[in-house]
Structures are given as structure tokens and as C-alpha cells.
Amino acid sequence: MKKLLIFGLLIAFSGFLNAQTATEILTKAQKEAKAENKNVFLIFHASWCGWCKKMEKNMDDPSVKTFFDSNYVKTFITVQERAAKKNLETPGGDAVNEKLGGKDQGLPFWVILDANGKVLEDSRVNGQNIGGPASEEEVNNLIAKLKTTSKNDKINEEKIKEVFILKKD
């Protein structure tokens, strides 16, 4: 039993040591964006965040996934985890989130950067985080930001609206 416990602790510790830092994740995404003539769509998220999961699911919806994939390198940094899941946080993630304006903005907080790390847009509108946009107004703001930052594929506004606007039953 002791050997199993020690083995488990070694595995957990080695996973911690091998975890990529937020800076490493961002640097890798920027290199990929530069090589593929894209921008970086960076999302700060947490395992408990329902709106984060909805945002990610929407971006991966088959009717809009090609648009996002052809224009952006999507990358994620985990922040603000609860005590029991602090080990899921990306080392240095809170500092990068704060540097990019996400402190006290809630989750998801997203930032669109060029391949050199210059902030092009973020999820704030008039100082308020729209996070995972769901209302028509929020989705229209998302579309405006996507229009100014997409480099390759033209945006299909109707498909974005169809996927992102929360349907009321």
C-alpha cells in the first residue's frame, strides 16, 4: 500500500514539474500563429465555469469551427480554480490574466492577440466582460471583434449568431 501511495505521489509531482507555464503556452501559440498567418484566441477558464465550457463548445460547433480554426490559434490558460483543484491551474496563469486586463473580470475572459503578442481585442465592452456571449447584443459585440481580427476566412455572422445566441424555450 505504501509503495502505491509513493508511486502516486511521484506521478502527481512529476506532472506538476512538467506543467507548461502560462508564458510557455502563450509563446507556443504565438509561434504557431506566426507560422500559420493567424492570430491567437486566448481563453482564461476554469473547470467549474459553465460559461467557459459553453464558449468552448460554441467555438467547436461544426458550423463555425472552420472559421475559428482558420483564423485563430485557440489556446487556454486555467485560472481561479477552487482549493480542491488548484493543481489544475496553469502556473503563472493569474499573472498573465492580470497583465492582459482580466483581473476581477470573471470567466471566461478572452483576449485576441497578434502573433507578436499585441492585444487586438478582448472580451470587455465598455469595461464589462461579456465572457461567453449569449445575448444578441453580446454576440454582436463578439462579431465586431472577430471582424477586425480574422485574417483568413470571412465571418458568417448568421452562423455565429445561430450558435452563440442562447435560445429561450
CYANA upper distance limits for C-alpha pairs under 8 A (distance plus 0.5 A):
  1 MET  CA      5 LEU  CA      6.82
  2 LYS  CA      6 ILE  CA      6.64
  3 LYS  CA      7 PHE  CA      6.50
  4 LEU  CA      8 GLY  CA      6.58
  5 LEU  CA      9 LEU  CA      6.73
  6 ILE  CA     10 LEU  CA      6.67
  7 PHE  CA     11 ILE  CA      6.74
  8 GLY  CA     12 ALA  CA      6.72
  9 LEU  CA     13 PHE  CA      6.49
 10 LEU  CA     14 SER  CA      6.49
 11 ILE  CA     15 GLY  CA      6.68
 12 ALA  CA     16 PHE  CA      6.88
 13 PHE  CA     17 LEU  CA      6.81
 14 SER  CA     18 ASN  CA      6.64
 15 GLY  CA     19 ALA  CA      6.61
 16 PHE  CA     87 ASN  CA      8.11
 19 ALA  CA     90 THR  CA      7.83
 19 ALA  CA     91 PRO  CA      7.90
 20 GLN  CA     24 GLU  CA      6.51
 20 GLN  CA     25 ILE  CA      6.89
 20 GLN  CA     90 THR  CA      7.54
 20 GLN  CA     91 PRO  CA      7.61
 21 THR  CA     25 ILE  CA      6.76
 21 THR  CA     90 THR  CA      6.41
 21 THR  CA     91 PRO  CA      5.27
 21 THR  CA     92 GLY  CA      6.38
 21 THR  CA     93 GLY  CA      7.78
 22 ALA  CA     26 LEU  CA      6.65
 22 ALA  CA     77 ILE  CA      6.87
 22 ALA  CA     90 THR  CA      6.41
 22 ALA  CA     91 PRO  CA      6.54
 22 ALA  CA     92 GLY  CA      5.84
 22 ALA  CA     93 GLY  CA      5.53
 22 ALA  CA     96 VAL  CA      7.33
 23 THR  CA     27 THR  CA      6.52
 23 THR  CA     92 GLY  CA      7.74
 23 THR  CA     93 GLY  CA      8.49
 23 THR  CA     96 VAL  CA      7.95
 24 GLU  CA     28 LYS  CA      6.59
 25 ILE  CA     29 ALA  CA      6.74
 25 ILE  CA     75 THR  CA      8.10
 25 ILE  CA     77 ILE  CA      8.31
 26 LEU  CA     30 GLN  CA      6.63
 26 LEU  CA     75 THR  CA      8.16
 27 THR  CA     31 LYS  CA      6.76
 28 LYS  CA     32 GLU  CA      6.77
 29 ALA  CA     33 ALA  CA      6.53
 29 ALA  CA     40 VAL  CA      6.99
 29 ALA  CA     73 VAL  CA      6.75
 29 ALA  CA     74 LYS  CA      8.29
 29 ALA  CA     75 THR  CA      7.28
 29 ALA  CA    115 ALA  CA      8.46
 30 GLN  CA     34 LYS  CA      6.57
 30 GLN  CA     39 ASN  CA      8.15
 30 GLN  CA     40 VAL  CA      7.00
 30 GLN  CA    114 ASP  CA      7.93
 30 GLN  CA    115 ALA  CA      5.08
 30 GLN  CA    116 ASN  CA      6.96
 30 GLN  CA    117 GLY  CA      7.36
 31 LYS  CA     35 ALA  CA      6.73
 31 LYS  CA    115 ALA  CA      7.25
 32 GLU  CA     36 GLU  CA      6.61
 32 GLU  CA     73 VAL  CA      7.62
 33 ALA  CA     37 ASN  CA      6.18
 33 ALA  CA     38 LYS  CA      5.08
 33 ALA  CA     39 ASN  CA      6.01
 33 ALA  CA     40 VAL  CA      6.79
 33 ALA  CA     72 TYR  CA      7.65
 33 ALA  CA     73 VAL  CA      6.41
 33 ALA  CA    114 ASP  CA      8.22
 33 ALA  CA    115 ALA  CA      5.85
 34 LYS  CA     38 LYS  CA      6.91
 34 LYS  CA     39 ASN  CA      8.24
 34 LYS  CA    115 ALA  CA      5.56
 34 LYS  CA    116 ASN  CA      8.33
 37 ASN  CA     71 ASN  CA      8.45
 37 ASN  CA    151 LYS  CA      7.96
 37 ASN  CA    152 ASN  CA      8.46
 38 LYS  CA     70 SER  CA      7.84
 38 LYS  CA     71 ASN  CA      5.64
 38 LYS  CA     72 TYR  CA      5.65
 38 LYS  CA     73 VAL  CA      7.12
 38 LYS  CA    114 ASP  CA      7.98
 38 LYS  CA    115 ALA  CA      7.61
 38 LYS  CA    150 SER  CA      8.21
 38 LYS  CA    151 LYS  CA      6.87
 38 LYS  CA    152 ASN  CA      8.02
 39 ASN  CA     71 ASN  CA      6.94
 39 ASN  CA     72 TYR  CA      5.34
 39 ASN  CA     73 VAL  CA      6.75
 39 ASN  CA    112 ILE  CA      7.29
 39 ASN  CA    113 LEU  CA      6.30
 39 ASN  CA    114 ASP  CA      5.16
 39 ASN  CA    115 ALA  CA      6.20
 39 ASN  CA    149 THR  CA      7.71
 39 ASN  CA    150 SER  CA      7.94
 39 ASN  CA    151 LYS  CA      8.13
 40 VAL  CA     72 TYR  CA      5.70
 40 VAL  CA     73 VAL  CA      5.24
 40 VAL  CA     74 LYS  CA      6.58
 40 VAL  CA     75 THR  CA      7.75
 40 VAL  CA    111 VAL  CA      8.46
 40 VAL  CA    112 ILE  CA      6.01
 40 VAL  CA    113 LEU  CA      5.56
 40 VAL  CA    114 ASP  CA      6.57
 40 VAL  CA    115 ALA  CA      7.20
 41 PHE  CA     72 TYR  CA      6.23
 41 PHE  CA     73 VAL  CA      6.38
 41 PHE  CA     74 LYS  CA      5.26
 41 PHE  CA     75 THR  CA      6.74
 41 PHE  CA    110 TRP  CA      7.52
 41 PHE  CA    111 VAL  CA      6.50
 41 PHE  CA    112 ILE  CA      5.13
 41 PHE  CA    113 LEU  CA      7.16
 42 LEU  CA     74 LYS  CA      6.50
 42 LEU  CA     75 THR  CA      5.45
 42 LEU  CA     76 PHE  CA      6.22
 42 LEU  CA     77 ILE  CA      7.97
 42 LEU  CA    110 TRP  CA      5.99
 42 LEU  CA    111 VAL  CA      5.71
 42 LEU  CA    112 ILE  CA      6.66
 42 LEU  CA    113 LEU  CA      8.18
 43 ILE  CA     74 LYS  CA      8.13
 43 ILE  CA     75 THR  CA      6.80
 43 ILE  CA     76 PHE  CA      5.37
 43 ILE  CA     77 ILE  CA      6.83
 43 ILE  CA    108 PRO  CA      7.01
 43 ILE  CA    109 PHE  CA      6.45
 43 ILE  CA    110 TRP  CA      4.84
 43 ILE  CA    111 VAL  CA      7.08
 44 PHE  CA     76 PHE  CA      6.37
 44 PHE  CA     77 ILE  CA      5.41
 44 PHE  CA     78 THR  CA      6.31
 44 PHE  CA     79 VAL  CA      6.96
 44 PHE  CA     97 ASN  CA      7.61
 44 PHE  CA    107 LEU  CA      7.21
 44 PHE  CA    108 PRO  CA      6.09
 44 PHE  CA    109 PHE  CA      5.76
 44 PHE  CA    110 TRP  CA      6.50
 45 HIS  CA     49 CYS  CA      7.36
 45 HIS  CA     52 CYS  CA      6.23
 45 HIS  CA     76 PHE  CA      7.45
 45 HIS  CA     77 ILE  CA      6.81
 45 HIS  CA     78 THR  CA      5.54
 45 HIS  CA     79 VAL  CA      6.51
 45 HIS  CA     80 GLN  CA      8.35
 45 HIS  CA    107 LEU  CA      6.38
 45 HIS  CA    108 PRO  CA      5.65
 45 HIS  CA    109 PHE  CA      7.65
 46 ALA  CA     52 CYS  CA      7.65
 46 ALA  CA     78 THR  CA      5.78
 46 ALA  CA     79 VAL  CA      6.20
 46 ALA  CA     80 GLN  CA      6.80
 46 ALA  CA     81 GLU  CA      6.31
 46 ALA  CA     89 GLU  CA      8.39
 46 ALA  CA    107 LEU  CA      8.07
 46 ALA  CA    108 PRO  CA      8.42
 47 SER  CA     78 THR  CA      8.33
 47 SER  CA     81 GLU  CA      7.50
 48 TRP  CA     81 GLU  CA      7.93
 49 CYS  CA     53 LYS  CA      7.07
 49 CYS  CA    107 LEU  CA      7.48
 49 CYS  CA    108 PRO  CA      8.05
 50 GLY  CA     54 LYS  CA      6.75
 51 TRP  CA     55 MET  CA      6.58
 51 TRP  CA    107 LEU  CA      7.84
 51 TRP  CA    108 PRO  CA      7.10
 51 TRP  CA    131 GLY  CA      7.93
 51 TRP  CA    132 GLY  CA      5.96
 52 CYS  CA     56 GLU  CA      6.76
 52 CYS  CA    107 LEU  CA      7.10
 52 CYS  CA    108 PRO  CA      5.52
 52 CYS  CA    131 GLY  CA      8.31
 52 CYS  CA    132 GLY  CA      6.91
 53 LYS  CA     57 LYS  CA      6.50
 54 LYS  CA     58 ASN  CA      6.50
 54 LYS  CA    132 GLY  CA      7.38
 55 MET  CA     59 MET  CA      6.74
 55 MET  CA    108 PRO  CA      8.37
 55 MET  CA    132 GLY  CA      5.52
 55 MET  CA    133 PRO  CA      8.05
 56 GLU  CA     60 ASP  CA      6.80
 57 LYS  CA     61 ASP  CA      6.70
 58 ASN  CA     64 VAL  CA      8.39
 58 ASN  CA    163 VAL  CA      6.62
 58 ASN  CA    164 PHE  CA      6.71
 59 MET  CA     64 VAL  CA      6.97
 59 MET  CA     65 LYS  CA      6.22
 59 MET  CA     68 PHE  CA      7.23
 60 ASP  CA     64 VAL  CA      7.44
 60 ASP  CA     65 LYS  CA      5.32
 61 ASP  CA     65 LYS  CA      6.04
 61 ASP  CA    163 VAL  CA      7.79
 62 PRO  CA     66 THR  CA      7.77
 63 SER  CA    159 LYS  CA      7.13
 63 SER  CA    163 VAL  CA      8.37
 64 VAL  CA     68 PHE  CA      7.08
 64 VAL  CA    159 LYS  CA      7.09
 64 VAL  CA    160 ILE  CA      7.02
 64 VAL  CA    163 VAL  CA      8.26
 65 LYS  CA     69 ASP  CA      6.43
 66 THR  CA     70 SER  CA      6.40
 67 PHE  CA     71 ASN  CA      6.77
 67 PHE  CA    153 ASP  CA      6.42
 67 PHE  CA    154 LYS  CA      7.97
 67 PHE  CA    155 ILE  CA      7.23
 68 PHE  CA     72 TYR  CA      6.11
 68 PHE  CA     74 LYS  CA      8.44
 69 ASP  CA     73 VAL  CA      7.24
 69 ASP  CA     74 LYS  CA      8.08
 70 SER  CA    152 ASN  CA      6.81
 70 SER  CA    153 ASP  CA      6.82
 71 ASN  CA    150 SER  CA      5.77
 71 ASN  CA    151 LYS  CA      6.20
 71 ASN  CA    152 ASN  CA      6.01
 71 ASN  CA    153 ASP  CA      6.90
 72 TYR  CA    150 SER  CA      7.96
 77 ILE  CA     89 GLU  CA      8.17
 77 ILE  CA     90 THR  CA      6.39
 77 ILE  CA     93 GLY  CA      6.58
 78 THR  CA     88 LEU  CA      7.36
 78 THR  CA     89 GLU  CA      5.33
 78 THR  CA     90 THR  CA      5.64
 78 THR  CA     93 GLY  CA      7.07
 79 VAL  CA     89 GLU  CA      5.67
 79 VAL  CA     90 THR  CA      6.98
 79 VAL  CA     93 GLY  CA      6.32
 79 VAL  CA     94 ASP  CA      6.44
 80 GLN  CA     86 LYS  CA      8.41
 80 GLN  CA     89 GLU  CA      7.73
 80 GLN  CA     94 ASP  CA      8.03
 81 GLU  CA     85 LYS  CA      6.29
 81 GLU  CA     86 LYS  CA      5.76
 81 GLU  CA     88 LEU  CA      7.61
 81 GLU  CA     89 GLU  CA      6.85
 82 ARG  CA     86 LYS  CA      6.48
 85 LYS  CA     89 GLU  CA      8.18
 89 GLU  CA     93 GLY  CA      7.61
 92 GLY  CA     96 VAL  CA      6.98
 93 GLY  CA     97 ASN  CA      6.53
 94 ASP  CA     98 GLU  CA      6.58
 94 ASP  CA    103 LYS  CA      8.41
 95 ALA  CA     99 LYS  CA      6.58
 96 VAL  CA    100 LEU  CA      6.64
 97 ASN  CA    101 GLY  CA      6.88
 97 ASN  CA    102 GLY  CA      5.47
 97 ASN  CA    103 LYS  CA      6.77
 98 GLU  CA    102 GLY  CA      5.62
 98 GLU  CA    103 LYS  CA      5.11
100 LEU  CA    111 VAL  CA      8.05
100 LEU  CA    119 VAL  CA      8.40
101 GLY  CA    105 GLN  CA      8.43
102 GLY  CA    106 GLY  CA      7.95
102 GLY  CA    109 PHE  CA      6.66
105 GLN  CA    109 PHE  CA      7.31
105 GLN  CA    128 GLN  CA      7.79
105 GLN  CA    129 ASN  CA      6.31
106 GLY  CA    129 ASN  CA      7.69
106 GLY  CA    131 GLY  CA      8.04
107 LEU  CA    131 GLY  CA      6.55
108 PRO  CA    131 GLY  CA      5.30
108 PRO  CA    132 GLY  CA      6.73
109 PHE  CA    122 ASP  CA      8.14
109 PHE  CA    123 SER  CA      6.51
109 PHE  CA    129 ASN  CA      7.39
109 PHE  CA    131 GLY  CA      5.83
110 TRP  CA    122 ASP  CA      6.09
110 TRP  CA    123 SER  CA      5.85
110 TRP  CA    131 GLY  CA      7.50
111 VAL  CA    119 VAL  CA      7.42
111 VAL  CA    120 LEU  CA      8.18
111 VAL  CA    121 GLU  CA      6.42
111 VAL  CA    122 ASP  CA      4.64
111 VAL  CA    123 SER  CA      6.94
112 ILE  CA    119 VAL  CA      6.56
112 ILE  CA    120 LEU  CA      6.06
112 ILE  CA    121 GLU  CA      5.64
112 ILE  CA    122 ASP  CA      6.39
112 ILE  CA    149 THR  CA      7.98
113 LEU  CA    117 GLY  CA      5.85
113 LEU  CA    118 LYS  CA      5.77
113 LEU  CA    119 VAL  CA      4.93
113 LEU  CA    120 LEU  CA      5.76
113 LEU  CA    121 GLU  CA      7.59
114 ASP  CA    118 LYS  CA      5.89
114 ASP  CA    119 VAL  CA      7.16
114 ASP  CA    120 LEU  CA      7.18
120 LEU  CA    149 THR  CA      7.46
121 GLU  CA    145 LYS  CA      6.87
121 GLU  CA    149 THR  CA      8.20
122 ASP  CA    145 LYS  CA      8.49
123 SER  CA    128 GLN  CA      8.48
123 SER  CA    129 ASN  CA      5.84
123 SER  CA    130 ILE  CA      6.08
123 SER  CA    131 GLY  CA      6.31
123 SER  CA    142 LEU  CA      8.19
124 ARG  CA    128 GLN  CA      5.44
124 ARG  CA    129 ASN  CA      4.68
124 ARG  CA    130 ILE  CA      6.45
124 ARG  CA    131 GLY  CA      8.30
125 VAL  CA    129 ASN  CA      6.85
125 VAL  CA    130 ILE  CA      7.34
125 VAL  CA    141 ASN  CA      8.00
130 ILE  CA    138 GLU  CA      6.72
133 PRO  CA    138 GLU  CA      5.49
133 PRO  CA    139 VAL  CA      5.85
133 PRO  CA    142 LEU  CA      7.64
133 PRO  CA    164 PHE  CA      7.15
133 PRO  CA    165 ILE  CA      7.82
134 ALA  CA    138 GLU  CA      6.69
134 ALA  CA    139 VAL  CA      6.68
134 ALA  CA    164 PHE  CA      6.09
134 ALA  CA    165 ILE  CA      5.04
134 ALA  CA    166 LEU  CA      5.44
135 SER  CA    139 VAL  CA      6.60
135 SER  CA    165 ILE  CA      5.90
135 SER  CA    166 LEU  CA      6.78
136 GLU  CA    140 ASN  CA      6.55
136 GLU  CA    161 LYS  CA      7.92
136 GLU  CA    165 ILE  CA      6.37
137 GLU  CA    141 ASN  CA      6.84
138 GLU  CA    142 LEU  CA      6.80
139 VAL  CA    143 ILE  CA      6.62
139 VAL  CA    160 ILE  CA      8.25
139 VAL  CA    161 LYS  CA      6.93
139 VAL  CA    164 PHE  CA      7.08
139 VAL  CA    165 ILE  CA      7.02
140 ASN  CA    144 ALA  CA      6.75
140 ASN  CA    161 LYS  CA      8.33
141 ASN  CA    145 LYS  CA      6.87
142 LEU  CA    146 LEU  CA      6.64
143 ILE  CA    147 LYS  CA      6.55
143 ILE  CA    157 GLU  CA      7.22
143 ILE  CA    160 ILE  CA      8.01
144 ALA  CA    148 THR  CA      7.12
145 LYS  CA    149 THR  CA      6.89
146 LEU  CA    150 SER  CA      6.18
146 LEU  CA    155 ILE  CA      8.01
147 LYS  CA    154 LYS  CA      8.42
147 LYS  CA    155 ILE  CA      7.19
150 SER  CA    154 LYS  CA      7.78
150 SER  CA    155 ILE  CA      8.23
156 ASN  CA    160 ILE  CA      6.96
157 GLU  CA    161 LYS  CA      6.65
158 GLU  CA    162 GLU  CA      6.50
159 LYS  CA    163 VAL  CA      6.69
160 ILE  CA    164 PHE  CA      6.41
161 LYS  CA    165 ILE  CA      5.92
